[in-house]
Amino acid sequence: MDRTDSLRTYLAEKPDDRFARYALALELKREGDLHAAEAELRQLLSLHPTSGPGWLQLGNVLVEQRREADAASAWRDGIKALDGLKTADATKSRAEITAALATVDET
């Protein structure tokens, strides 16, 4: 069983596990299955809307699909979702998403 299959099997038992879902999305992205990666990231964000890394990677996957406007929209949604959170992780994620957003807003 490969890593993708292992993660899917695990998620069948624990569908709310944000770390496993994020790992599956990254694995799918690495394999080049951008549509499946996008679907997993959207599922992650529906369950865990304050996942800064999830928002960042969703935008990255959309950029790789040449959907810059959708990426910018996702990143803006991510910034809104993290608004008001004062944790170090949220602050870091906001900075990373803001930097990523600047790359598509400039084009």
C-alpha positions as CSV (number, residue, x, y, z in Angstrom):
1,M,0.0,0.0,0.0
2,D,1.4,3.4,-1.0
3,R,1.3,6.5,1.2
4,T,-1.8,7.9,-0.6
5,D,-3.7,4.7,0.0
6,S,-2.5,4.5,3.6
7,L,-3.8,8.1,4.3
8,R,-7.1,7.4,2.6
9,T,-7.6,4.3,4.7
10,Y,-6.8,6.2,7.8
11,L,-9.1,9.0,6.9
12,A,-11.9,6.5,6.2
13,E,-11.7,5.8,10.0
14,K,-10.9,9.3,11.2
15,P,-12.3,11.8,8.6
16,D,-11.8,14.8,10.9
17,D,-8.1,14.4,11.3
18,R,-6.7,17.6,9.9
19,F,-3.1,16.5,9.8
20,A,-3.8,13.4,7.8
21,R,-6.1,15.2,5.4
22,Y,-3.4,17.9,4.9
23,A,-0.8,15.2,4.4
24,L,-3.0,13.5,1.8
25,A,-3.5,16.8,-0.1
26,L,0.2,17.4,-0.2
27,E,0.9,13.8,-1.4
28,L,-1.7,14.2,-4.1
29,K,-0.1,17.5,-5.1
30,R,3.3,15.9,-5.2
31,E,1.9,13.2,-7.5
32,G,0.5,15.8,-9.8
33,D,-3.2,15.2,-9.1
34,L,-4.0,18.8,-8.5
35,H,-7.8,18.4,-8.7
36,A,-7.8,15.7,-6.0
37,A,-5.4,17.8,-3.9
38,E,-7.8,20.8,-4.2
39,A,-10.8,18.6,-3.2
40,E,-8.9,17.4,-0.1
41,L,-7.9,20.9,0.9
42,R,-11.4,22.2,0.5
43,Q,-12.6,19.3,2.6
44,L,-10.0,20.1,5.2
45,L,-11.1,23.8,5.3
46,S,-14.7,22.9,5.6
47,L,-13.8,20.9,8.8
48,H,-11.1,23.2,10.0
49,P,-11.6,26.7,8.6
50,T,-8.7,28.2,10.6
51,S,-6.1,26.0,9.0
52,G,-3.6,28.5,7.8
53,P,-1.4,26.0,6.0
54,G,-4.6,24.6,4.3
55,W,-5.5,28.0,2.9
56,L,-1.9,28.6,1.8
57,Q,-1.7,25.3,0.0
58,L,-5.2,25.7,-1.6
59,G,-4.0,28.9,-3.2
60,N,-0.8,27.2,-4.3
61,V,-2.7,24.3,-5.9
62,L,-5.0,26.8,-7.7
63,V,-2.0,28.7,-9.0
64,E,-0.5,25.5,-10.3
65,Q,-3.8,25.0,-12.2
66,R,-3.3,28.5,-13.7
67,R,-6.3,29.8,-11.7
68,E,-4.7,32.9,-10.2
69,A,-8.0,34.7,-9.5
70,D,-9.3,31.7,-7.6
71,A,-6.1,31.5,-5.7
72,A,-6.3,35.1,-4.7
73,S,-9.9,34.6,-3.6
74,A,-8.9,31.6,-1.5
75,W,-6.0,33.4,0.1
76,R,-8.3,36.4,1.0
77,D,-10.7,33.9,2.5
78,G,-7.9,32.4,4.5
79,I,-6.8,35.8,5.8
80,K,-10.4,36.5,6.9
81,A,-10.7,33.1,8.6
82,L,-7.5,33.8,10.6
83,D,-8.6,37.3,11.5
84,G,-8.6,37.8,15.2
85,L,-6.5,34.7,16.0
86,K,-3.5,35.7,18.0
87,T,-1.5,32.5,18.1
88,A,2.0,32.3,16.6
89,D,0.8,29.8,14.0
90,A,-2.0,32.1,12.9
91,T,0.3,35.1,12.7
92,K,2.8,33.1,10.7
93,S,0.1,31.8,8.3
94,R,-1.3,35.2,7.8
95,A,2.1,36.5,6.8
96,E,2.7,33.6,4.4
97,I,-0.7,34.0,2.8
98,T,-0.3,37.7,2.5
99,A,3.1,37.3,0.8
100,A,1.6,34.7,-1.6
101,L,-1.4,37.0,-2.3
102,A,1.0,39.7,-3.3
103,T,2.5,37.5,-6.0
104,V,-0.8,37.2,-7.8
105,D,-2.0,40.7,-7.1
106,E,1.1,42.0,-8.9
107,T,0.4,40.2,-12.1
